[in-house]
Amino acid sequence: MLQEKTTFVDLRQYDQSHFDRGKPGWFVLLWWLVQAIAFPLTLHPFNGIRCQLLRLFGAKVGEGVVLRPTARFTYPWKVTIGDYSWIGDDVVFYSLDEIIIGEHCVISQKSYLCTGGHDIKDPTFKLKTAPIVIEDGAWVAMDCFIGPGVKIGTNSVIGARSSVFKSMPSGQVCIGSPCRPCYPRPMN
């Protein structure tokens, strides 16, 4: 005899019609096409071309930004990158909400900045978003996850492979999963 399974989540009820991508569907598709073709075809030193493409699609990109060709941006019009910041290979800006990167920041390779999630208490799996802010001089090391609503303080370091689910203070070296402040960042 087969026993009927009961689940709390009913994904047939999922509805994200309330979510505003910020641009019409054709514009989103155009961006995804341009990013898929143009970014990988530009050589590493041609940051200017990639920065110009981001600006063309609404991102606010400062002067002297280094942007690797394998970096990915879901909705660039929700992204701000300050002067002289570096965005490494395979970094993902899952920008369902605003992502603000300060000046002189480093977001190292394979890091994932995620502004969206789902309400685990809601049986319809409702989408929730919150912005991410990474303040001036911060370094997010390799392969980190930065969650929705997180603020990384000025001159902080987030250690490699850390998972950041809450805001981190300024001037600290923070490591772990979940990430925690461990000691002051030495500044020479």
Secondary structure as GFF3:
##gff-version 3
##sequence-region A 1 188
A	DSSP	three_ten_helix	11	13	.	.	.	ID=ss1
A	DSSP	alpha_helix	25	41	.	.	.	ID=ss2
A	DSSP	alpha_helix	47	56	.	.	.	ID=ss3
A	DSSP	beta_strand	60	61	.	.	.	ID=ss4
A	DSSP	beta_strand	66	67	.	.	.	ID=ss5
A	DSSP	beta_strand	72	73	.	.	.	ID=ss6
A	DSSP	three_ten_helix	76	78	.	.	.	ID=ss7
A	DSSP	beta_strand	79	81	.	.	.	ID=ss8
A	DSSP	beta_strand	86	87	.	.	.	ID=ss9
A	DSSP	beta_strand	92	94	.	.	.	ID=ss10
A	DSSP	beta_strand	99	101	.	.	.	ID=ss11
A	DSSP	beta_strand	106	107	.	.	.	ID=ss12
A	DSSP	beta_strand	112	114	.	.	.	ID=ss13
A	DSSP	beta_strand	116	118	.	.	.	ID=ss14
A	DSSP	beta_strand	127	129	.	.	.	ID=ss15
A	DSSP	beta_strand	132	134	.	.	.	ID=ss16
A	DSSP	beta_strand	139	140	.	.	.	ID=ss17
A	DSSP	beta_strand	145	146	.	.	.	ID=ss18
A	DSSP	beta_strand	151	152	.	.	.	ID=ss19
A	DSSP	beta_strand	157	158	.	.	.	ID=ss20
A	DSSP	beta_strand	163	164	.	.	.	ID=ss21
A	DSSP	beta_strand	172	176	.	.	.	ID=ss22
A	DSSP	beta_strand	179	184	.	.	.	ID=ss23
###
